[in-house]
């Protein structure tokens, strides 16, 4: 899958906005600091499975596990630099 965002892209984030499956989110990642990932699905306890759009290079929940809902800081809604464009939710597979 092609990455949605690249290093150096400037984004508009709705801080505090709850994620929905398929959204690009800013999250505190375990032992990695902040990261931008795609929210796949939530467990009944509210933890989220996050996926990298660039699977060959990036890390995701397969590496660091589920991320607590309190660690999802906001939704990325648009890239405004270098070329502005809104981000769309991607259709995601149902939870296993």
Residue pairs with C-beta under 8 A, 6 or more apart in sequence:
1 53
1 54
1 55
2 53
2 54
3 53
3 54
3 58
4 24
4 38
4 53
4 87
5 11
5 24
5 36
5 53
5 76
5 79
8 82
9 79
9 81
9 82
10 79
10 80
10 81
11 36
11 76
11 77
11 78
11 79
11 80
11 87
12 76
12 77
12 78
12 79
12 80
13 26
13 73
13 74
13 75
13 76
13 77
14 74
14 75
14 77
15 73
15 74
16 73
16 74
17 74
17 75
18 69
18 72
18 75
19 25
19 39
19 42
19 48
19 72
19 75
20 39
20 75
20 89
21 39
21 40
21 41
21 42
21 89
21 92
22 38
22 39
22 40
22 89
22 90
22 91
22 92
23 38
23 39
23 75
23 76
23 89
24 36
24 37
24 38
24 39
24 53
24 75
24 76
24 87
25 36
25 37
25 38
25 39
25 48
25 50
25 72
25 73
25 74
25 75
25 76
26 34
26 35
26 36
26 72
26 73
26 74
26 75
26 76
27 34
27 35
27 36
27 37
27 48
27 50
27 67
27 71
27 72
27 73
28 34
28 67
28 71
28 73
29 35
29 37
29 50
29 59
29 64
29 67
29 71
30 64
30 65
30 67
31 64
32 59
32 64
34 73
35 50
36 76
37 50
37 51
37 52
37 58
37 60
38 50
38 51
38 52
38 53
38 90
38 92
39 48
39 49
39 50
39 72
40 48
40 49
40 50
40 51
40 61
40 92
40 93
40 95
41 48
41 49
41 92
41 94
41 95
42 48
42 49
42 69
43 49
43 66
43 95
46 68
46 69
47 66
47 67
47 68
47 69
48 61
48 66
48 67
48 68
48 69
48 72
49 61
49 66
49 67
49 95
50 60
50 61
50 67
51 60
51 61
52 58
52 59
52 60
61 67
76 87
77 86
77 87
78 84
78 85
78 86
78 87
79 85
79 87
